[in-house]
Amino acid sequence: MHTIYGIARVPCDPHMREILAPVSPKWLRPVCTSVCRHRQRGKALEAMTFLDDHYLLALDGPEYFSSKTMH
């Protein structure tokens, strides 16, 4: 983040989670939809098409799935 965005003090993972935890996903959906729509129009996502013209994306969702046995 420092190299790409010029952020002098990069927050650690727990701090980022504290910052983002109160943000409802419904507020992020329009932004994600807009970005994806622009990328589709510009053909930037074509290289990521996978089975039956779906996109293959890696997402991090620590609150979506958690395990009490795996650390």
PDB file of N, H, CA, C and O in Angstrom:
ATOM      1  N   MET A   1       0.822  -1.191   0.000  1.00  0.00           N
ATOM      2  CA  MET A   1       0.000   0.000   0.000  1.00  0.00           C
ATOM      3  C   MET A   1       0.871   1.262   0.000  1.00  0.00           C
ATOM      4  O   MET A   1       0.501   2.295  -0.557  1.00  0.00           O
ATOM      5  N   HIS A   2       2.022   1.146   0.632  1.00  0.00           N
ATOM      6  H   HIS A   2       2.322   0.306   1.085  1.00  0.00           H
ATOM      7  CA  HIS A   2       2.917   2.299   0.650  1.00  0.00           C
ATOM      8  C   HIS A   2       3.452   2.585  -0.750  1.00  0.00           C
ATOM      9  O   HIS A   2       3.448   3.731  -1.201  1.00  0.00           O
ATOM     10  N   THR A   3       3.906   1.552  -1.426  1.00  0.00           N
ATOM     11  H   THR A   3       3.909   0.621  -1.060  1.00  0.00           H
ATOM     12  CA  THR A   3       4.494   1.727  -2.749  1.00  0.00           C
ATOM     13  C   THR A   3       3.465   2.157  -3.788  1.00  0.00           C
ATOM     14  O   THR A   3       3.715   3.073  -4.572  1.00  0.00           O
ATOM     15  N   ILE A   4       2.318   1.504  -3.793  1.00  0.00           N
ATOM     16  H   ILE A   4       2.114   0.761  -3.155  1.00  0.00           H
ATOM     17  CA  ILE A   4       1.312   1.782  -4.823  1.00  0.00           C
ATOM     18  C   ILE A   4       0.523   3.058  -4.540  1.00  0.00           C
ATOM     19  O   ILE A   4       0.322   3.877  -5.436  1.00  0.00           O
ATOM     20  N   TYR A   5       0.072   3.226  -3.286  1.00  0.00           N
ATOM     21  H   TYR A   5       0.235   2.560  -2.558  1.00  0.00           H
ATOM     22  CA  TYR A   5      -0.824   4.343  -2.964  1.00  0.00           C
ATOM     23  C   TYR A   5      -0.157   5.469  -2.178  1.00  0.00           C
ATOM     24  O   TYR A   5      -0.771   6.512  -1.953  1.00  0.00           O
ATOM     25  N   GLY A   6       1.079   5.270  -1.765  1.00  0.00           N
ATOM     26  H   GLY A   6       1.578   4.423  -1.948  1.00  0.00           H
ATOM     27  CA  GLY A   6       1.778   6.315  -1.032  1.00  0.00           C
ATOM     28  C   GLY A   6       1.310   6.470   0.408  1.00  0.00           C
ATOM     29  O   GLY A   6       1.476   7.535   1.003  1.00  0.00           O
ATOM     30  N   ILE A   7       0.731   5.424   0.969  1.00  0.00           N
ATOM     31  H   ILE A   7       0.596   4.559   0.486  1.00  0.00           H
ATOM     32  CA  ILE A   7       0.252   5.481   2.348  1.00  0.00           C
ATOM     33  C   ILE A   7       1.448   5.286   3.269  1.00  0.00           C
ATOM     34  O   ILE A   7       2.130   4.262   3.210  1.00  0.00           O
ATOM     35  N   ALA A   8       1.697   6.280   4.123  1.00  0.00           N
ATOM     36  H   ALA A   8       1.143   7.112   4.171  1.00  0.00           H
ATOM     37  CA  ALA A   8       2.877   6.247   4.979  1.00  0.00           C
ATOM     38  C   ALA A   8       2.771   5.184   6.066  1.00  0.00           C
ATOM     39  O   ALA A   8       3.721   4.436   6.296  1.00  0.00           O
ATOM     40  N   ARG A   9       1.622   5.113   6.735  1.00  0.00           N
ATOM     41  H   ARG A   9       0.850   5.720   6.548  1.00  0.00           H
ATOM     42  CA  ARG A   9       1.435   4.139   7.812  1.00  0.00           C
ATOM     43  C   ARG A   9       0.314   3.190   7.426  1.00  0.00           C
ATOM     44  O   ARG A   9      -0.858   3.565   7.451  1.00  0.00           O
ATOM     45  N   VAL A  10       0.661   1.983   7.076  1.00  0.00           N
ATOM     46  H   VAL A  10       1.613   1.677   7.056  1.00  0.00           H
ATOM     47  CA  VAL A  10      -0.310   0.977   6.639  1.00  0.00           C
ATOM     48  C   VAL A  10      -0.882   0.281   7.872  1.00  0.00           C
ATOM     49  O   VAL A  10      -0.130  -0.261   8.683  1.00  0.00           O
ATOM     50  N   PRO A  11      -2.220   0.293   8.019  1.00  0.00           N
ATOM     51  CA  PRO A  11      -2.831  -0.373   9.178  1.00  0.00           C
ATOM     52  C   PRO A  11      -2.633  -1.883   9.111  1.00  0.00           C
ATOM     53  O   PRO A  11      -2.575  -2.464   8.028  1.00  0.00           O
ATOM     54  N   CYS A  12      -2.529  -2.514  10.285  1.00  0.00           N
ATOM     55  H   CYS A  12      -2.576  -2.041  11.165  1.00  0.00           H
ATOM     56  CA  CYS A  12      -2.400  -3.967  10.343  1.00  0.00           C
ATOM     57  C   CYS A  12      -3.764  -4.606  10.074  1.00  0.00           C
ATOM     58  O   CYS A  12      -4.785  -3.919  10.076  1.00  0.00           O
ATOM     59  N   ASP A  13      -3.778  -5.915   9.842  1.00  0.00           N
ATOM     60  H   ASP A  13      -2.948  -6.473   9.841  1.00  0.00           H
ATOM     61  CA  ASP A  13      -5.020  -6.627   9.534  1.00  0.00           C
ATOM     62  C   ASP A  13      -6.112  -6.425  10.583  1.00  0.00           C
ATOM     63  O   ASP A  13      -7.240  -6.099  10.216  1.00  0.00           O
ATOM     64  N   PRO A  14      -5.821  -6.607  11.883  1.00  0.00           N
ATOM     65  CA  PRO A  14      -6.890  -6.413  12.871  1.00  0.00           C
ATOM     66  C   PRO A  14      -7.473  -4.996  12.845  1.00  0.00           C
ATOM     67  O   PRO A  14      -8.678  -4.811  13.018  1.00  0.00           O
ATOM     68  N   HIS A  15      -6.618  -4.010  12.629  1.00  0.00           N
ATOM     69  H   HIS A  15      -5.639  -4.160  12.488  1.00  0.00           H
ATOM     70  CA  HIS A  15      -7.113  -2.626  12.577  1.00  0.00           C
ATOM     71  C   HIS A  15      -7.996  -2.401  11.344  1.00  0.00           C
ATOM     72  O   HIS A  15      -9.017  -1.718  11.423  1.00  0.00           O
ATOM     73  N   MET A  16      -7.599  -2.977  10.212  1.00  0.00           N
ATOM     74  H   MET A  16      -6.769  -3.532  10.147  1.00  0.00           H
ATOM     75  CA  MET A  16      -8.420  -2.854   9.004  1.00  0.00           C
ATOM     76  C   MET A  16      -9.784  -3.498   9.211  1.00  0.00           C
ATOM     77  O   MET A  16     -10.799  -2.967   8.759  1.00  0.00           O
ATOM     78  N   ARG A  17      -9.812  -4.645   9.896  1.00  0.00           N
ATOM     79  H   ARG A  17      -8.987  -5.076  10.263  1.00  0.00           H
ATOM     80  CA  ARG A  17     -11.087  -5.308  10.177  1.00  0.00           C
ATOM     81  C   ARG A  17     -11.974  -4.433  11.061  1.00  0.00           C
ATOM     82  O   ARG A  17     -13.185  -4.360  10.851  1.00  0.00           O
ATOM     83  N   GLU A  18     -11.371  -3.770  12.051  1.00  0.00           N
ATOM     84  H   GLU A  18     -10.388  -3.830  12.222  1.00  0.00           H
ATOM     85  CA  GLU A  18     -12.134  -2.874  12.922  1.00  0.00           C
ATOM     86  C   GLU A  18     -12.720  -1.712  12.123  1.00  0.00           C
ATOM     87  O   GLU A  18     -13.848  -1.284  12.369  1.00  0.00           O
ATOM     88  N   ILE A  19     -11.953  -1.214  11.178  1.00  0.00           N
ATOM     89  H   ILE A  19     -11.037  -1.562  10.978  1.00  0.00           H
ATOM     90  CA  ILE A  19     -12.414  -0.089  10.356  1.00  0.00           C
ATOM     91  C   ILE A  19     -13.554  -0.526   9.434  1.00  0.00           C
ATOM     92  O   ILE A  19     -14.541   0.194   9.281  1.00  0.00           O
ATOM     93  N   LEU A  20     -13.419  -1.707   8.820  1.00  0.00           N
ATOM     94  H   LEU A  20     -12.618  -2.292   8.945  1.00  0.00           H
ATOM     95  CA  LEU A  20     -14.383  -2.150   7.819  1.00  0.00           C
ATOM     96  C   LEU A  20     -15.590  -2.898   8.391  1.00  0.00           C
ATOM     97  O   LEU A  20     -16.616  -3.002   7.720  1.00  0.00           O
ATOM     98  N   ALA A  21     -15.490  -3.413   9.598  1.00  0.00           N
ATOM     99  H   ALA A  21     -14.656  -3.329  10.144  1.00  0.00           H
ATOM    100  CA  ALA A  21     -16.569  -4.226  10.170  1.00  0.00           C
ATOM    101  C   ALA A  21     -17.924  -3.520  10.175  1.00  0.00           C
ATOM    102  O   ALA A  21     -18.924  -4.158   9.848  1.00  0.00           O
ATOM    103  N   PRO A  22     -18.008  -2.246  10.528  1.00  0.00           N
ATOM    104  CA  PRO A  22     -19.322  -1.605  10.565  1.00  0.00           C
ATOM    105  C   PRO A  22     -19.902  -1.262   9.187  1.00  0.00           C
ATOM    106  O   PRO A  22     -21.060  -0.854   9.099  1.00  0.00           O
ATOM    107  N   VAL A  23     -19.133  -1.417   8.127  1.00  0.00           N
ATOM    108  H   VAL A  23     -18.192  -1.748   8.199  1.00  0.00           H
ATOM    109  CA  VAL A  23     -19.608  -1.063   6.787  1.00  0.00           C
ATOM    110  C   VAL A  23     -20.500  -2.180   6.264  1.00  0.00           C
ATOM    111  O   VAL A  23     -20.077  -3.331   6.147  1.00  0.00           O
ATOM    112  N   SER A  24     -21.724  -1.825   5.957  1.00  0.00           N
ATOM    113  H   SER A  24     -22.067  -0.891   6.053  1.00  0.00           H
ATOM    114  CA  SER A  24     -22.674  -2.802   5.426  1.00  0.00           C
ATOM    115  C   SER A  24     -22.334  -3.136   3.977  1.00  0.00           C
ATOM    116  O   SER A  24     -21.995  -2.241   3.202  1.00  0.00           O
ATOM    117  N   PRO A  25     -22.420  -4.417   3.601  1.00  0.00           N
ATOM    118  CA  PRO A  25     -22.151  -4.791   2.205  1.00  0.00           C
ATOM    119  C   PRO A  25     -23.055  -4.077   1.209  1.00  0.00           C
ATOM    120  O   PRO A  25     -22.669  -3.897   0.054  1.00  0.00           O
ATOM    121  N   LYS A  26     -24.248  -3.669   1.627  1.00  0.00           N
ATOM    122  H   LYS A  26     -24.562  -3.816   2.565  1.00  0.00           H
ATOM    123  CA  LYS A  26     -25.155  -2.991   0.697  1.00  0.00           C
ATOM    124  C   LYS A  26     -24.572  -1.662   0.215  1.00  0.00           C
ATOM    125  O   LYS A  26     -24.935  -1.192  -0.863  1.00  0.00           O
ATOM    126  N   TRP A  27     -23.680  -1.052   0.988  1.00  0.00           N
ATOM    127  H   TRP A  27     -23.386  -1.434   1.864  1.00  0.00           H
ATOM    128  CA  TRP A  27     -23.041   0.190   0.563  1.00  0.00           C
ATOM    129  C   TRP A  27     -21.912  -0.072  -0.431  1.00  0.00           C
ATOM    130  O   TRP A  27     -21.567   0.805  -1.223  1.00  0.00           O
ATOM    131  N   LEU A  28     -21.342  -1.260  -0.394  1.00  0.00           N
ATOM    132  H   LEU A  28     -21.622  -1.973   0.250  1.00  0.00           H
ATOM    133  CA  LEU A  28     -20.242  -1.593  -1.299  1.00  0.00           C
ATOM    134  C   LEU A  28     -20.716  -2.134  -2.640  1.00  0.00           C
ATOM    135  O   LEU A  28     -20.003  -2.023  -3.637  1.00  0.00           O
ATOM    136  N   ARG A  29     -21.909  -2.717  -2.679  1.00  0.00           N
ATOM    137  H   ARG A  29     -22.488  -2.807  -1.869  1.00  0.00           H
ATOM    138  CA  ARG A  29     -22.419  -3.329  -3.905  1.00  0.00           C
ATOM    139  C   ARG A  29     -22.442  -2.361  -5.095  1.00  0.00           C
ATOM    140  O   ARG A  29     -21.978  -2.735  -6.172  1.00  0.00           O
ATOM    141  N   PRO A  30     -22.960  -1.135  -4.949  1.00  0.00           N
ATOM    142  CA  PRO A  30     -22.969  -0.237  -6.118  1.00  0.00           C
ATOM    143  C   PRO A  30     -21.567   0.063  -6.655  1.00  0.00           C
ATOM    144  O   PRO A  30     -21.370   0.178  -7.865  1.00  0.00           O
ATOM    145  N   VAL A  31     -20.616   0.187  -5.761  1.00  0.00           N
ATOM    146  H   VAL A  31     -20.777   0.094  -4.778  1.00  0.00           H
ATOM    147  CA  VAL A  31     -19.240   0.456  -6.200  1.00  0.00           C
ATOM    148  C   VAL A  31     -18.695  -0.744  -6.975  1.00  0.00           C
ATOM    149  O   VAL A  31     -18.134  -0.587  -8.060  1.00  0.00           O
ATOM    150  N   CYS A  32     -18.863  -1.941  -6.412  1.00  0.00           N
ATOM    151  H   CYS A  32     -19.318  -2.069  -5.531  1.00  0.00           H
ATOM    152  CA  CYS A  32     -18.376  -3.145  -7.086  1.00  0.00           C
ATOM    153  C   CYS A  32     -19.076  -3.353  -8.423  1.00  0.00           C
ATOM    154  O   CYS A  32     -18.439  -3.715  -9.412  1.00  0.00           O
ATOM    155  N   THR A  33     -20.381  -3.126  -8.452  1.00  0.00           N
ATOM    156  H   THR A  33     -20.899  -2.833  -7.648  1.00  0.00           H
ATOM    157  CA  THR A  33     -21.143  -3.277  -9.689  1.00  0.00           C
ATOM    158  C   THR A  33     -20.639  -2.303 -10.749  1.00  0.00           C
ATOM    159  O   THR A  33     -20.469  -2.672 -11.911  1.00  0.00           O
ATOM    160  N   SER A  34     -20.404  -1.070 -10.345  1.00  0.00           N
ATOM    161  H   SER A  34     -20.543  -0.770  -9.401  1.00  0.00           H
ATOM    162  CA  SER A  34     -19.923  -0.051 -11.282  1.00  0.00           C
ATOM    163  C   SER A  34     -18.545  -0.412 -11.838  1.00  0.00           C
ATOM    164  O   SER A  34     -18.313  -0.310 -13.042  1.00  0.00           O
ATOM    165  N   VAL A  35     -17.640  -0.831 -10.965  1.00  0.00           N
ATOM    166  H   VAL A  35     -17.829  -0.914  -9.986  1.00  0.00           H
ATOM    167  CA  VAL A  35     -16.288  -1.197 -11.400  1.00  0.00           C
ATOM    168  C   VAL A  35     -16.346  -2.380 -12.357  1.00  0.00           C
ATOM    169  O   VAL A  35     -15.702  -2.365 -13.406  1.00  0.00           O
ATOM    170  N   CYS A  36     -17.116  -3.403 -11.998  1.00  0.00           N
ATOM    171  H   CYS A  36     -17.639  -3.414 -11.145  1.00  0.00           H
ATOM    172  CA  CYS A  36     -17.210  -4.583 -12.870  1.00  0.00           C
ATOM    173  C   CYS A  36     -17.837  -4.228 -14.214  1.00  0.00           C
ATOM    174  O   CYS A  36     -17.400  -4.720 -15.253  1.00  0.00           O
ATOM    175  N   ARG A  37     -18.845  -3.387 -14.196  1.00  0.00           N
ATOM    176  H   ARG A  37     -19.200  -2.987 -13.351  1.00  0.00           H
ATOM    177  CA  ARG A  37     -19.508  -2.991 -15.442  1.00  0.00           C
ATOM    178  C   ARG A  37     -18.517  -2.281 -16.374  1.00  0.00           C
ATOM    179  O   ARG A  37     -18.481  -2.553 -17.573  1.00  0.00           O
ATOM    180  N   HIS A  38     -17.721  -1.375 -15.815  1.00  0.00           N
ATOM    181  H   HIS A  38     -17.750  -1.153 -14.840  1.00  0.00           H
ATOM    182  CA  HIS A  38     -16.724  -0.674 -16.631  1.00  0.00           C
ATOM    183  C   HIS A  38     -15.666  -1.637 -17.166  1.00  0.00           C
ATOM    184  O   HIS A  38     -15.232  -1.515 -18.311  1.00  0.00           O
ATOM    185  N   ARG A  39     -15.260  -2.574 -16.351  1.00  0.00           N
ATOM    186  H   ARG A  39     -15.612  -2.673 -15.421  1.00  0.00           H
ATOM    187  CA  ARG A  39     -14.263  -3.551 -16.783  1.00  0.00           C
ATOM    188  C   ARG A  39     -14.813  -4.451 -17.884  1.00  0.00           C
ATOM    189  O   ARG A  39     -14.096  -4.799 -18.823  1.00  0.00           O
ATOM    190  N   GLN A  40     -16.078  -4.823 -17.769  1.00  0.00           N
ATOM    191  H   GLN A  40     -16.660  -4.541 -17.007  1.00  0.00           H
ATOM    192  CA  GLN A  40     -16.690  -5.656 -18.811  1.00  0.00           C
ATOM    193  C   GLN A  40     -16.757  -4.911 -20.130  1.00  0.00           C
ATOM    194  O   GLN A  40     -16.431  -5.466 -21.179  1.00  0.00           O
ATOM    195  N   ARG A  41     -17.175  -3.665 -20.083  1.00  0.00           N
ATOM    196  H   ARG A  41     -17.440  -3.214 -19.231  1.00  0.00           H
ATOM    197  CA  ARG A  41     -17.281  -2.865 -21.314  1.00  0.00           C
ATOM    198  C   ARG A  41     -15.926  -2.684 -21.979  1.00  0.00           C
ATOM    199  O   ARG A  41     -15.827  -2.642 -23.205  1.00  0.00           O
ATOM    200  N   GLY A  42     -14.879  -2.578 -21.158  1.00  0.00           N
ATOM    201  H   GLY A  42     -14.960  -2.613 -20.162  1.00  0.00           H
ATOM    202  CA  GLY A  42     -13.532  -2.391 -21.695  1.00  0.00           C
ATOM    203  C   GLY A  42     -12.837  -3.700 -22.036  1.00  0.00           C
ATOM    204  O   GLY A  42     -11.659  -3.701 -22.392  1.00  0.00           O
ATOM    205  N   LYS A  43     -13.548  -4.807 -21.930  1.00  0.00           N
ATOM    206  H   LYS A  43     -14.505  -4.806 -21.641  1.00  0.00           H
ATOM    207  CA  LYS A  43     -13.025  -6.138 -22.249  1.00  0.00           C
ATOM    208  C   LYS A  43     -11.869  -6.559 -21.334  1.00  0.00           C
ATOM    209  O   LYS A  43     -11.106  -7.460 -21.679  1.00  0.00           O
ATOM    210  N   ALA A  44     -11.736  -5.911 -20.167  1.00  0.00           N
ATOM    211  H   ALA A  44     -12.356  -5.179 -19.887  1.00  0.00           H
ATOM    212  CA  ALA A  44     -10.638  -6.239 -19.261  1.00  0.00           C
ATOM    213  C   ALA A  44     -10.864  -7.542 -18.519  1.00  0.00           C
ATOM    214  O   ALA A  44      -9.909  -8.132 -18.014  1.00  0.00           O
ATOM    215  N   LEU A  45     -12.104  -8.007 -18.440  1.00  0.00           N
ATOM    216  H   LEU A  45     -12.880  -7.528 -18.850  1.00  0.00           H
ATOM    217  CA  LEU A  45     -12.395  -9.235 -17.711  1.00  0.00           C
ATOM    218  C   LEU A  45     -12.389 -10.482 -18.595  1.00  0.00           C
ATOM    219  O   LEU A  45     -12.516 -11.597 -18.088  1.00  0.00           O
ATOM    220  N   GLU A  46     -12.247 -10.309 -19.889  1.00  0.00           N
ATOM    221  H   GLU A  46     -12.145  -9.403 -20.300  1.00  0.00           H
ATOM    222  CA  GLU A  46     -12.288 -11.461 -20.795  1.00  0.00           C
ATOM    223  C   GLU A  46     -11.240 -12.509 -20.449  1.00  0.00           C
ATOM    224  O   GLU A  46     -11.489 -13.706 -20.595  1.00  0.00           O
ATOM    225  N   ALA A  47     -10.075 -12.071 -19.991  1.00  0.00           N
ATOM    226  H   ALA A  47      -9.874 -11.099 -19.872  1.00  0.00           H
ATOM    227  CA  ALA A  47      -9.010 -13.015 -19.649  1.00  0.00           C
ATOM    228  C   ALA A  47      -9.359 -13.830 -18.399  1.00  0.00           C
ATOM    229  O   ALA A  47      -8.723 -14.848 -18.127  1.00  0.00           O
ATOM    230  N   MET A  48     -10.361 -13.390 -17.644  1.00  0.00           N
ATOM    231  H   MET A  48     -10.878 -12.563 -17.865  1.00  0.00           H
ATOM    232  CA  MET A  48     -10.746 -14.080 -16.415  1.00  0.00           C
ATOM    233  C   MET A  48     -11.976 -14.966 -16.586  1.00  0.00           C
ATOM    234  O   MET A  48     -12.482 -15.522 -15.611  1.00  0.00           O
ATOM    235  N   THR A  49     -12.455 -15.099 -17.814  1.00  0.00           N
ATOM    236  H   THR A  49     -12.044 -14.647 -18.606  1.00  0.00           H
ATOM    237  CA  THR A  49     -13.628 -15.949 -18.017  1.00  0.00           C
ATOM    238  C   THR A  49     -13.257 -17.400 -17.803  1.00  0.00           C
ATOM    239  O   THR A  49     -12.153 -17.839 -18.124  1.00  0.00           O
ATOM    240  N   PHE A  50     -14.198 -18.120 -17.259  1.00  0.00           N
ATOM    241  H   PHE A  50     -15.095 -17.763 -16.999  1.00  0.00           H
ATOM    242  CA  PHE A  50     -13.975 -19.506 -16.885  1.00  0.00           C
ATOM    243  C   PHE A  50     -15.159 -20.309 -17.400  1.00  0.00           C
ATOM    244  O   PHE A  50     -15.813 -19.870 -18.347  1.00  0.00           O
ATOM    245  N   LEU A  51     -15.445 -21.393 -16.855  1.00  0.00           N
ATOM    246  H   LEU A  51     -14.914 -21.749 -16.086  1.00  0.00           H
ATOM    247  CA  LEU A  51     -16.500 -22.305 -17.237  1.00  0.00           C
ATOM    248  C   LEU A  51     -17.815 -21.583 -17.550  1.00  0.00           C
ATOM    249  O   LEU A  51     -18.318 -20.829 -16.717  1.00  0.00           O
ATOM    250  N   ASP A  52     -18.366 -21.804 -18.725  1.00  0.00           N
ATOM    251  H   ASP A  52     -17.958 -22.417 -19.402  1.00  0.00           H
ATOM    252  CA  ASP A  52     -19.641 -21.231 -19.169  1.00  0.00           C
ATOM    253  C   ASP A  52     -19.670 -19.706 -19.085  1.00  0.00           C
ATOM    254  O   ASP A  52     -20.691 -19.123 -18.720  1.00  0.00           O
ATOM    255  N   ASP A  53     -18.555 -19.062 -19.420  1.00  0.00           N
ATOM    256  H   ASP A  53     -17.726 -19.536 -19.716  1.00  0.00           H
ATOM    257  CA  ASP A  53     -18.446 -17.594 -19.445  1.00  0.00           C
ATOM    258  C   ASP A  53     -18.695 -16.923 -18.096  1.00  0.00           C
ATOM    259  O   ASP A  53     -19.139 -15.776 -18.050  1.00  0.00           O
ATOM    260  N   HIS A  54     -18.417 -17.618 -17.013  1.00  0.00           N
ATOM    261  H   HIS A  54     -18.057 -18.550 -17.050  1.00  0.00           H
ATOM    262  CA  HIS A  54     -18.461 -17.005 -15.692  1.00  0.00           C
ATOM    263  C   HIS A  54     -17.057 -16.524 -15.343  1.00  0.00           C
ATOM    264  O   HIS A  54     -16.072 -16.980 -15.924  1.00  0.00           O
ATOM    265  N   TYR A  55     -16.975 -15.607 -14.395  1.00  0.00           N
ATOM    266  H   TYR A  55     -17.775 -15.236 -13.923  1.00  0.00           H
ATOM    267  CA  TYR A  55     -15.672 -15.093 -13.979  1.00  0.00           C
ATOM    268  C   TYR A  55     -15.173 -15.865 -12.770  1.00  0.00           C
ATOM    269  O   TYR A  55     -15.950 -16.233 -11.888  1.00  0.00           O
ATOM    270  N   LEU A  56     -13.893 -16.103 -12.739  1.00  0.00           N
ATOM    271  H   LEU A  56     -13.262 -15.805 -13.455  1.00  0.00           H
ATOM    272  CA  LEU A  56     -13.259 -16.778 -11.617  1.00  0.00           C
ATOM    273  C   LEU A  56     -12.512 -15.716 -10.809  1.00  0.00           C
ATOM    274  O   LEU A  56     -11.517 -15.160 -11.274  1.00  0.00           O
ATOM    275  N   LEU A  57     -12.994 -15.443  -9.608  1.00  0.00           N
ATOM    276  H   LEU A  57     -13.802 -15.895  -9.230  1.00  0.00           H
ATOM    277  CA  LEU A  57     -12.401 -14.414  -8.764  1.00  0.00           C
ATOM    278  C   LEU A  57     -12.055 -14.992  -7.404  1.00  0.00           C
ATOM    279  O   LEU A  57     -12.773 -15.850  -6.889  1.00  0.00           O
ATOM    280  N   ALA A  58     -10.974 -14.533  -6.829  1.00  0.00           N
ATOM    281  H   ALA A  58     -10.391 -13.837  -7.247  1.00  0.00           H
ATOM    282  CA  ALA A  58     -10.608 -14.919  -5.469  1.00  0.00           C
ATOM    283  C   ALA A  58     -11.039 -13.794  -4.537  1.00  0.00           C
ATOM    284  O   ALA A  58     -10.624 -12.647  -4.703  1.00  0.00           O
ATOM    285  N   LEU A  59     -11.861 -14.122  -3.571  1.00  0.00           N
ATOM    286  H   LEU A  59     -12.198 -15.054  -3.436  1.00  0.00           H
ATOM    287  CA  LEU A  59     -12.342 -13.131  -2.615  1.00  0.00           C
ATOM    288  C   LEU A  59     -11.979 -13.559  -1.205  1.00  0.00           C
ATOM    289  O   LEU A  59     -11.933 -14.750  -0.896  1.00  0.00           O
ATOM    290  N   ASP A  60     -11.727 -12.593  -0.369  1.00  0.00           N
ATOM    291  H   ASP A  60     -11.765 -11.625  -0.620  1.00  0.00           H
ATOM    292  CA  ASP A  60     -11.418 -12.872   1.026  1.00  0.00           C
ATOM    293  C   ASP A  60     -12.661 -12.559   1.851  1.00  0.00           C
ATOM    294  O   ASP A  60     -13.136 -11.423   1.863  1.00  0.00           O
ATOM    295  N   GLY A  61     -13.176 -13.550   2.526  1.00  0.00           N
ATOM    296  H   GLY A  61     -12.791 -14.473   2.517  1.00  0.00           H
ATOM    297  CA  GLY A  61     -14.374 -13.351   3.334  1.00  0.00           C
ATOM    298  C   GLY A  61     -14.236 -13.992   4.699  1.00  0.00           C
ATOM    299  O   GLY A  61     -14.887 -15.003   4.962  1.00  0.00           O
ATOM    300  N   PRO A  62     -13.398 -13.431   5.594  1.00  0.00           N
ATOM    301  CA  PRO A  62     -13.157 -14.082   6.878  1.00  0.00           C
ATOM    302  C   PRO A  62     -14.403 -14.181   7.748  1.00  0.00           C
ATOM    303  O   PRO A  62     -14.482 -15.068   8.598  1.00  0.00           O
ATOM    304  N   GLU A  63     -15.361 -13.309   7.564  1.00  0.00           N
ATOM    305  H   GLU A  63     -15.297 -12.589   6.874  1.00  0.00           H
ATOM    306  CA  GLU A  63     -16.573 -13.382   8.369  1.00  0.00           C
ATOM    307  C   GLU A  63     -17.614 -14.301   7.736  1.00  0.00           C
ATOM    308  O   GLU A  63     -18.572 -14.699   8.399  1.00  0.00           O
ATOM    309  N   TYR A  64     -17.436 -14.637   6.474  1.00  0.00           N
ATOM    310  H   TYR A  64     -16.658 -14.313   5.935  1.00  0.00           H
ATOM    311  CA  TYR A  64     -18.392 -15.502   5.793  1.00  0.00           C
ATOM    312  C   TYR A  64     -18.211 -16.951   6.224  1.00  0.00           C
ATOM    313  O   TYR A  64     -19.186 -17.678   6.413  1.00  0.00           O
ATOM    314  N   PHE A  65     -16.964 -17.362   6.378  1.00  0.00           N
ATOM    315  H   PHE A  65     -16.172 -16.772   6.225  1.00  0.00           H
ATOM    316  CA  PHE A  65     -16.665 -18.724   6.817  1.00  0.00           C
ATOM    317  C   PHE A  65     -15.595 -18.661   7.879  1.00  0.00           C
ATOM    318  O   PHE A  65     -14.565 -18.012   7.694  1.00  0.00           O
ATOM    319  N   SER A  66     -15.827 -19.320   8.973  1.00  0.00           N
ATOM    320  H   SER A  66     -16.664 -19.847   9.123  1.00  0.00           H
ATOM    321  CA  SER A  66     -14.799 -19.414   9.997  1.00  0.00           C
ATOM    322  C   SER A  66     -14.854 -20.798  10.614  1.00  0.00           C
ATOM    323  O   SER A  66     -15.907 -21.434  10.660  1.00  0.00           O
ATOM    324  N   SER A  67     -13.723 -21.246  11.078  1.00  0.00           N
ATOM    325  H   SER A  67     -12.868 -20.729  11.041  1.00  0.00           H
ATOM    326  CA  SER A  67     -13.620 -22.572  11.651  1.00  0.00           C
ATOM    327  C   SER A  67     -13.057 -22.488  13.057  1.00  0.00           C
ATOM    328  O   SER A  67     -12.128 -21.725  13.322  1.00  0.00           O
ATOM    329  N   LYS A  68     -13.623 -23.271  13.946  1.00  0.00           N
ATOM    330  H   LYS A  68     -14.377 -23.890  13.730  1.00  0.00           H
ATOM    331  CA  LYS A  68     -13.121 -23.325  15.315  1.00  0.00           C
ATOM    332  C   LYS A  68     -11.954 -24.315  15.437  1.00  0.00           C
ATOM    333  O   LYS A  68     -11.247 -24.325  16.444  1.00  0.00           O
ATOM    334  N   THR A  69     -11.756 -25.152  14.399  1.00  0.00           N
ATOM    335  H   THR A  69     -12.330 -25.145  13.581  1.00  0.00           H
ATOM    336  CA  THR A  69     -10.709 -26.169  14.465  1.00  0.00           C
ATOM    337  C   THR A  69      -9.492 -25.826  13.614  1.00  0.00           C
ATOM    338  O   THR A  69      -8.406 -26.348  13.865  1.00  0.00           O
ATOM    339  N   MET A  70      -9.647 -24.967  12.619  1.00  0.00           N
ATOM    340  H   MET A  70     -10.530 -24.543  12.415  1.00  0.00           H
ATOM    341  CA  MET A  70      -8.518 -24.592  11.762  1.00  0.00           C
ATOM    342  C   MET A  70      -8.076 -23.181  12.126  1.00  0.00           C
ATOM    343  O   MET A  70      -8.905 -22.288  12.305  1.00  0.00           O
ATOM    344  N   HIS A  71      -6.762 -22.986  12.236  1.00  0.00           N
ATOM    345  H   HIS A  71      -6.088 -23.711  12.091  1.00  0.00           H
ATOM    346  CA  HIS A  71      -6.241 -21.665  12.609  1.00  0.00           C
ATOM    347  C   HIS A  71      -5.207 -21.224  11.598  1.00  0.00           C
ATOM    348  O   HIS A  71      -4.643 -20.137  11.726  1.00  0.00           O
TER     349      HIS A  71
END
